[in-house]
């Protein structure tokens, strides 16, 4: 209920766009299309990541010089940091980028992320990687569905999860030097919980974002890419933390 006594359902029925007044059916159809676009971008990016990771791992396993250059030289730090650079470019430059440029950078980011993750195919056996992927996909789907359908506001949870994420990153940095098995276990458990919560939170946030971009095709497209980036990161991180529990080492 807002200050004039209009609830959110009434507000969305009355929302104005550049194309004129939309009916409830128009809004619901537009929202479904918007969310489907986000999931399509995300799924394609995950596919790109998987292909890049497997391809690089296969190449490295057949070429010791390549493996040494990628996994045992300073280049490995470049590959670890490179995805962050792509995220920053997309996040801070989305308003200046065209739709095609933003899409290209997003998929380039997914490919670089795949290269940086390729080591998992050399450490874990493929059946356990596949099993973990499907467990992650099922969990992600359930959590995202909850975020989309729940009437409960998850906005308060978002701030808590972001603080937890910063703490998690700090703990991971500390453990690079400590190499503590116990701390690694705690980090992995907390990591799964944080990205599980962020999946539900981000889905609801993206659903609520539609009202702000409806009627502007360019804004919808860019918002879809940014939304796909958020959900993609949640999925990949949840997968990596679960793999630490479920993965069987070679």
Buried (B, 14 or more C-beta within 10 A) or exposed (E): EEEEEEEEEBEBBEBEBEEEEBEEEBBEEBBEEBBEBBBEBBBBBBEBBBEBBBBBBEEBEEEEEEBEBBBEEEEBEEBEEBBEEBBEBBEEEBEEBEBEBBBEBBBBBBBBBBBBBBBBBBEBEEEBBEBBBEBBBEBBEEBBEBBBEEEEEBEEBBEEBEEBBEEBEEBBEEBEEEEEEEBBEBBBEBBBBBBBBBBBBBBBBBBBBBBEBBBBEEBBBBBBBBBBBBBBBBBBBBBBBBBBEBBBEE
